Amino acid sequence: MSSPAAERADVVVCGAGVGGLAAAHALGSLGLRVVVAEKRTTVPRIPKGEVLQPGALRILDDWGISEVLEMRGAVRLSSLVAVEVKGRMALDYTQLPEGSNWLLSADHESILTALADHLPDTVDLRRGTPVQDVVRDDGRIAGVALKGSGEVRAPLVVAADGVSSRLRRAAGIEADRQDYPHRLVALEIPDVPDAAREVVAHTTSRGLRMRYPLPGDRVRLYVQIEPDEFRGVDHDAVLRWTDELIAELPDLAAFGDQLRACAADRQTLPVSHFEASGLSAPGIALVGESAHSVHPMAAQGMNSAIYDAHALSACLAAESDVDTALREYESRRLPEINQIGTISHNAARMLTDLSWVGRTIGRRALRNTGANQRLSFTVMHNLSGLGLHPLSPFDRLCQLGLLPDPRSRRRPRWA
């Protein structure tokens, strides 16, 4: 039985990351009363989720968020380039349809703040409010218990509480998380004016080195390392590591002094991937990292969270029964998540696998994809979020150079 003191809402969103705030925005825009419970008291400043793809930008345009980000200094990027010793793959986003032909780079904190500042009036964002557990009625999830704040009852609970989601486990939805055999060091390099407006990923004998500009003449640099590479190292060892990095990629020398100065403030990030076995149970939907996690080099994680929120709101708008809408959300969105997970994982292995077999196959696939206009356009379109066109077995063989592609010099027919 429901407690008389229990608060009522149409939706409870648990977590105020990009997935949670996007869900609150999308569902609040339907006129639903949404309560967002977030355990942190402040907006986190972390080196993740900084590159928005065209498909996500279309959604943010509808919410008025893209314009806010650009007014606050977000940087338009024109391409995503992967480079190895013998070749490169350049994905030129200017080839996409007008109005959707760029990426946008912004600080994760800025993206979260813009979403939070422009939530619909029907959304109540509560920071410093941890969720303790779900509340059930006859087995169906019917709300949440908040630490020190009683219960909020709602026909729909949205789990946006991250990779280790407590709500996902409470709903009985499985997720087999797999860690990559490497880590990423994130560096924020200041005072780099006129940085190229593109994402550049180098694959070297020691792994991935990826960079892109951030607002305010800054550059984000990710460096692949061994899991224990920095354990117990002193300042001098870090400087030697930085000098080795510059020697490996001489174009970093243009801002070598800034790179050396910021190396002490590095952050080391674990990297994993998983896809939940489902996206819903009666009364609950999963969005963002509670449902899926991918390697950051493909710039899909944050964008996929926005797509989740958009798809969930569309299903709820079309169905009067919440659980029917949740089943439709899962059937529509789960295959897309599986495809994006495969694309991201393959891209990550192409650039990060240090085994002889992995490096040989990955570098060959990179070169052949870059030399094939049909394949490179398809890969770019898939990453952009404007529509998925999975690669066929024939395409895979062309990537490996095992079959010739008679259509390699033109775009795919569907384009």
C-alpha positions as CSV (number, residue, x, y, z in Angstrom):
1,M,0.0,0.0,0.0
2,S,1.2,3.5,-0.8
3,S,2.1,5.7,2.2
4,P,-0.1,8.8,2.5
5,A,3.0,10.9,2.9
6,A,4.5,9.6,-0.4
7,E,5.1,12.3,-3.0
8,R,3.5,11.8,-6.5
9,A,5.1,12.5,-9.9
10,D,4.7,11.3,-13.4
11,V,8.3,10.3,-13.7
12,V,11.3,9.9,-11.4
13,V,14.7,10.2,-13.0
14,C,17.6,8.8,-11.0
15,G,20.8,10.6,-11.9
16,A,21.6,14.0,-13.4
17,G,24.3,13.0,-15.9
18,V,23.7,13.6,-19.6
19,G,21.3,10.6,-19.8
20,G,19.3,11.7,-16.8
21,L,19.0,15.3,-17.8
22,A,18.2,14.5,-21.4
23,A,15.5,12.1,-20.2
24,A,14.1,14.8,-17.9
25,H,14.1,17.3,-20.8
26,A,12.5,15.0,-23.3
27,L,9.8,13.8,-20.8
28,G,9.2,17.2,-19.3
29,S,8.6,18.5,-22.8
30,L,5.6,16.1,-23.0
31,G,4.1,18.0,-20.0
32,L,4.9,15.3,-17.5
33,R,5.9,16.2,-14.0
34,V,9.4,14.9,-13.6
35,V,11.5,14.7,-10.4
36,V,15.2,14.3,-10.9
37,A,17.2,12.9,-7.9
38,E,20.9,13.3,-8.1
39,K,23.2,12.3,-5.2
40,R,26.0,14.8,-6.0
41,T,25.6,18.4,-4.8
42,T,27.5,20.0,-7.7
43,V,28.1,19.5,-11.4
44,P,31.1,17.3,-11.9
45,R,34.1,18.4,-13.9
46,I,35.4,15.3,-15.6
47,P,37.3,14.5,-18.9
48,K,34.5,12.6,-20.6
49,G,31.5,13.3,-22.9
50,E,32.9,16.3,-24.7
51,V,32.2,15.7,-28.4
52,L,28.6,15.8,-29.7
53,Q,27.7,14.1,-32.9
54,P,25.3,15.6,-35.6
55,G,22.4,13.3,-34.6
56,A,22.5,14.4,-31.0
57,L,22.9,18.0,-32.0
58,R,19.6,17.8,-34.0
59,I,17.9,16.8,-30.7
60,L,19.7,19.5,-28.7
61,D,18.7,22.0,-31.4
62,D,15.0,21.2,-30.7
63,W,15.6,21.9,-27.0
64,G,17.5,25.1,-27.6
65,I,20.7,23.6,-26.1
66,S,23.0,23.7,-29.1
67,E,22.7,27.4,-29.4
68,V,23.4,27.9,-25.7
69,L,26.6,25.7,-26.0
70,E,27.9,27.7,-28.9
71,M,27.2,31.0,-27.2
72,R,29.3,29.7,-24.3
73,G,32.2,28.9,-26.6
74,A,31.7,25.4,-27.9
75,V,33.9,24.6,-30.9
76,R,32.7,23.2,-34.2
77,L,34.8,20.4,-35.5
78,S,34.9,19.4,-39.2
79,S,36.4,15.9,-39.2
80,L,37.5,12.8,-37.4
81,V,40.9,11.5,-38.6
82,A,42.6,8.2,-37.7
83,V,46.3,8.0,-38.6
84,E,48.8,5.1,-38.6
85,V,52.3,4.8,-40.1
86,K,51.3,3.8,-43.6
87,G,48.0,5.5,-44.1
88,R,45.0,7.4,-42.6
89,M,41.2,7.4,-42.5
90,A,39.7,10.9,-42.7
91,L,35.9,11.2,-42.0
92,D,35.0,14.6,-43.5
93,Y,31.7,15.6,-41.7
94,T,31.3,18.5,-44.1
95,Q,30.0,15.9,-46.6
96,L,26.9,15.2,-44.5
97,P,23.6,17.0,-45.1
98,E,23.7,20.8,-44.6
99,G,22.9,21.8,-41.1
100,S,24.1,18.4,-39.7
101,N,27.7,18.5,-41.0
102,W,29.8,19.2,-38.0
103,L,30.7,17.9,-34.5
104,L,30.6,20.1,-31.4
105,S,33.3,20.1,-28.7
106,A,32.4,21.4,-25.2
107,D,33.4,20.7,-21.6
108,H,31.3,18.0,-20.1
109,E,30.5,20.4,-17.2
110,S,29.2,22.9,-19.7
111,I,26.9,20.4,-21.4
112,L,25.5,19.3,-18.1
113,T,25.0,22.9,-17.0
114,A,23.3,23.9,-20.2
115,L,20.9,20.9,-19.9
116,A,20.1,21.7,-16.3
117,D,19.6,25.4,-16.9
118,H,17.0,24.9,-19.6
119,L,14.9,22.1,-18.2
120,P,11.1,22.5,-18.8
121,D,9.1,24.1,-15.9
122,T,7.6,20.7,-15.1
123,V,11.0,19.3,-14.1
124,D,12.2,19.5,-10.4
125,L,16.0,18.8,-10.2
126,R,17.1,17.9,-6.7
127,R,20.8,17.7,-6.1
128,G,22.2,16.1,-3.0
129,T,19.4,13.6,-3.0
130,P,20.6,9.9,-3.1
131,V,18.2,7.2,-4.2
132,Q,18.2,4.3,-1.7
133,D,16.0,1.7,-3.4
134,V,13.0,1.2,-5.7
135,V,9.5,1.0,-4.4
136,R,7.2,-1.7,-5.7
137,D,3.4,-2.3,-5.9
138,D,2.5,-6.0,-6.6
139,G,6.0,-6.6,-8.0
140,R,5.9,-3.6,-10.4
141,I,8.4,-0.8,-9.8
142,A,6.3,2.2,-8.8
143,G,8.7,4.8,-7.5
144,V,11.9,5.2,-5.4
145,A,12.8,5.8,-1.7
146,L,15.1,8.8,-1.3
147,K,17.6,9.0,1.5
148,G,16.1,11.2,4.2
149,S,13.3,12.4,1.9
150,G,10.7,9.7,1.9
151,E,9.3,8.2,-1.2
152,V,8.4,9.5,-4.6
153,R,5.8,7.4,-6.4
154,A,5.5,7.5,-10.2
155,P,4.3,5.3,-13.0
156,L,7.8,5.5,-14.5
157,V,11.2,5.3,-13.0
158,V,14.2,6.2,-15.3
159,A,17.5,4.6,-14.3
160,A,20.3,7.0,-15.3
161,D,22.6,6.1,-12.4
162,G,25.7,5.1,-14.3
163,V,27.7,2.0,-15.2
164,S,27.3,0.4,-11.8
165,S,23.6,1.2,-11.7
166,R,21.9,0.1,-8.5
167,L,18.5,0.4,-10.2
168,R,19.4,-1.8,-13.1
169,R,20.3,-4.6,-10.6
170,A,17.1,-3.9,-8.7
171,A,15.1,-4.4,-11.9
172,G,16.9,-7.8,-12.5
173,I,18.5,-6.6,-15.8
174,E,21.9,-8.2,-16.4
175,A,25.0,-6.4,-17.8
176,D,28.3,-8.2,-18.4
177,R,30.9,-5.4,-18.1
178,Q,34.2,-6.1,-19.9
179,D,37.3,-4.0,-19.2
180,Y,39.7,-3.2,-22.0
181,P,43.4,-4.3,-21.3
182,H,44.5,-0.7,-21.1
183,R,43.8,2.6,-19.5
184,L,43.5,6.2,-20.8
185,V,45.4,9.1,-19.4
186,A,43.4,12.3,-19.9
187,L,45.3,15.6,-20.2
188,E,43.9,19.1,-20.6
189,I,46.5,21.3,-22.3
190,P,46.0,25.1,-22.0
191,D,47.1,28.0,-24.2
192,V,47.0,26.2,-27.6
193,P,45.5,28.8,-30.0
194,D,44.5,27.8,-33.6
195,A,44.4,24.1,-32.9
196,A,43.1,22.1,-35.8
197,R,39.3,21.8,-35.7
198,E,39.2,18.1,-35.9
199,V,39.5,14.9,-33.8
200,V,42.8,13.3,-34.5
201,A,43.5,9.7,-33.4
202,H,47.1,8.4,-33.9
203,T,47.8,4.7,-33.5
204,T,51.3,3.9,-32.5
205,S,53.4,1.0,-31.3
206,R,52.3,1.9,-27.8
207,G,48.6,2.5,-28.6
208,L,46.1,5.3,-29.1
209,R,46.9,9.0,-28.8
210,M,43.8,11.1,-29.5
211,R,43.3,14.9,-29.3
212,Y,40.7,17.6,-30.1
213,P,40.3,21.2,-29.3
214,L,38.2,22.4,-26.3
215,P,36.8,25.9,-25.8
216,G,39.2,28.6,-24.5
217,D,42.2,27.6,-26.6
218,R,42.6,24.2,-24.8
219,V,43.3,20.8,-26.2
220,R,42.1,17.4,-24.8
221,L,44.7,14.7,-25.2
222,Y,44.0,11.0,-24.4
223,V,47.0,8.6,-24.2
224,Q,46.7,4.8,-24.0
225,I,48.8,3.3,-21.2
226,E,49.3,0.0,-19.5
227,P,47.1,-0.5,-16.4
228,D,50.0,0.0,-14.0
229,E,52.2,2.2,-16.1
230,F,52.0,5.2,-13.7
231,R,52.0,3.3,-10.4
232,G,54.7,4.6,-8.1
233,V,56.3,7.0,-10.6
234,D,57.8,10.3,-9.5
235,H,57.8,13.7,-11.2
236,D,60.9,13.1,-13.2
237,A,59.6,9.9,-14.6
238,V,56.4,11.7,-15.7
239,L,58.5,14.3,-17.5
240,R,60.5,11.5,-19.2
241,W,57.2,9.9,-20.2
242,T,56.0,13.3,-21.6
243,D,59.2,13.7,-23.6
244,E,58.9,10.2,-25.0
245,L,55.3,11.1,-26.1
246,I,56.5,14.2,-27.9
247,A,59.3,12.2,-29.6
248,E,56.7,9.7,-30.7
249,L,54.4,12.4,-32.2
250,P,56.5,15.4,-33.2
251,D,53.5,17.6,-33.9
252,L,52.9,17.7,-30.1
253,A,56.1,19.7,-29.8
254,A,54.2,22.8,-30.9
255,F,52.7,22.9,-27.4
256,G,55.3,20.8,-25.6
257,D,55.9,23.2,-22.8
258,Q,52.2,23.3,-22.0
259,L,52.0,19.5,-22.2
260,R,54.9,19.1,-19.7
261,A,53.4,21.6,-17.3
262,C,50.0,19.9,-17.2
263,A,51.2,16.3,-17.0
264,A,51.2,16.3,-13.2
265,D,47.4,17.0,-13.3
266,R,46.7,14.0,-15.5
267,Q,43.7,11.7,-14.8
268,T,43.8,8.0,-15.4
269,L,40.6,6.4,-16.6
270,P,39.5,2.8,-16.8
271,V,37.9,1.8,-20.0
272,S,35.1,-0.8,-20.4
273,H,32.3,-1.8,-22.6
274,F,28.9,-3.5,-22.0
275,E,25.3,-3.6,-23.1
276,A,22.5,-4.5,-20.8
277,S,20.4,-7.5,-21.6
278,G,17.4,-5.3,-21.7
279,L,16.3,-1.7,-21.4
280,S,13.2,-2.0,-19.4
281,A,11.1,-3.9,-16.8
282,P,7.6,-3.0,-15.7
283,G,7.7,0.5,-14.4
284,I,11.4,1.2,-15.2
285,A,13.5,2.3,-18.2
286,L,17.3,2.4,-18.5
287,V,19.1,5.2,-20.3
288,G,22.7,6.2,-20.8
289,E,25.5,4.4,-19.0
290,S,23.1,2.4,-16.9
291,A,22.3,0.6,-20.1
292,H,25.5,0.7,-22.2
293,S,29.1,1.8,-22.1
294,V,31.6,2.1,-25.0
295,H,35.2,3.0,-25.6
296,P,35.4,6.9,-25.7
297,M,37.5,7.0,-28.9
298,A,34.4,6.6,-31.1
299,A,32.6,9.5,-29.4
300,Q,29.3,7.5,-28.9
301,G,28.6,7.2,-25.2
302,M,27.1,10.6,-24.4
303,N,25.4,10.8,-27.8
304,S,23.8,7.4,-27.3
305,A,22.4,8.6,-24.0
306,I,20.7,11.5,-25.7
307,Y,19.3,9.1,-28.4
308,D,17.9,6.9,-25.5
309,A,16.1,9.8,-24.0
310,H,14.7,10.9,-27.3
311,A,13.5,7.4,-28.2
312,L,11.9,6.9,-24.7
313,S,9.9,10.1,-25.0
314,A,8.7,9.3,-28.5
315,C,7.4,5.9,-27.3
316,L,5.6,7.4,-24.3
317,A,4.1,10.1,-26.5
318,A,2.7,7.4,-28.8
319,E,1.4,5.0,-26.1
320,S,-1.1,5.7,-23.2
321,D,0.1,2.7,-21.3
322,V,3.5,3.1,-19.7
323,D,4.6,-0.5,-19.8
324,T,3.5,-0.9,-23.4
325,A,5.6,2.2,-24.2
326,L,8.6,0.7,-22.3
327,R,8.4,-2.6,-24.4
328,E,8.3,-0.5,-27.6
329,Y,11.3,1.5,-26.3
330,E,13.3,-1.6,-25.7
331,S,12.4,-3.3,-29.1
332,R,13.2,-0.1,-31.0
333,R,16.4,1.0,-29.2
334,L,18.1,-2.2,-28.1
335,P,19.1,-3.3,-31.6
336,E,20.5,0.2,-32.3
337,I,22.5,0.1,-29.1
338,N,23.9,-3.3,-30.1
339,Q,25.0,-2.0,-33.5
340,I,26.6,1.1,-31.9
341,G,28.4,-1.1,-29.4
342,T,29.8,-3.3,-32.2
343,I,30.9,-0.2,-34.2
344,S,32.6,1.4,-31.2
345,H,34.3,-1.9,-30.1
346,N,35.6,-2.5,-33.6
347,A,36.9,1.0,-33.9
348,A,38.5,0.8,-30.5
349,R,40.3,-2.5,-31.4
350,M,41.4,-1.0,-34.7
351,L,43.4,1.7,-32.8
352,T,44.2,0.2,-29.4
353,D,45.0,-3.6,-29.9
354,L,48.7,-4.0,-29.4
355,S,48.9,-7.7,-30.3
356,W,50.7,-8.5,-33.5
357,V,47.5,-10.0,-35.1
358,G,45.3,-7.1,-33.8
359,R,47.7,-4.4,-35.0
360,T,48.0,-6.0,-38.4
361,I,44.3,-6.4,-38.9
362,G,43.4,-3.1,-37.4
363,R,45.9,-1.0,-39.4
364,R,45.0,-2.7,-42.6
365,A,41.3,-2.1,-42.0
366,L,42.0,1.6,-41.2
367,R,44.0,2.1,-44.4
368,N,41.5,0.3,-46.7
369,T,38.5,2.1,-45.1
370,G,40.2,5.4,-45.6
371,A,40.9,4.7,-49.2
372,N,37.3,3.6,-49.9
373,Q,34.8,6.5,-50.3
374,R,31.8,4.2,-49.9
375,L,33.0,2.6,-46.7
376,S,34.4,5.7,-45.1
377,F,31.1,7.6,-45.8
378,T,29.1,4.7,-44.3
379,V,31.3,4.6,-41.2
380,M,31.0,8.4,-40.7
381,H,27.2,8.2,-41.2
382,N,26.9,5.5,-38.6
383,L,29.0,7.4,-36.1
384,S,27.1,10.7,-36.8
385,G,23.8,9.3,-35.4
386,L,21.9,10.3,-38.6
387,G,21.0,6.7,-39.3
388,L,22.6,3.2,-39.1
389,H,23.8,1.3,-42.1
390,P,25.6,-1.8,-40.8
391,L,28.6,-3.1,-42.7
392,S,28.0,-6.3,-44.6
393,P,30.3,-9.3,-44.7
394,F,31.4,-8.1,-48.1
395,D,32.3,-4.7,-46.6
396,R,34.4,-6.4,-43.9
397,L,36.3,-8.3,-46.5
398,C,36.9,-5.1,-48.5
399,Q,38.2,-3.4,-45.3
400,L,40.7,-6.2,-44.9
401,G,41.8,-5.9,-48.6
402,L,40.6,-9.5,-49.3
403,L,38.2,-8.4,-52.0
404,P,38.2,-5.5,-54.4
405,D,35.3,-3.0,-54.2
406,P,34.0,-1.9,-57.6
407,R,32.1,1.0,-55.9
408,S,35.0,2.3,-53.7
409,R,35.2,5.6,-55.5
410,R,31.6,6.7,-54.9
411,R,29.2,7.2,-52.0
412,P,26.9,4.3,-51.1
413,R,23.6,4.2,-53.1
414,W,21.5,5.1,-50.0
415,A,23.4,8.4,-49.6
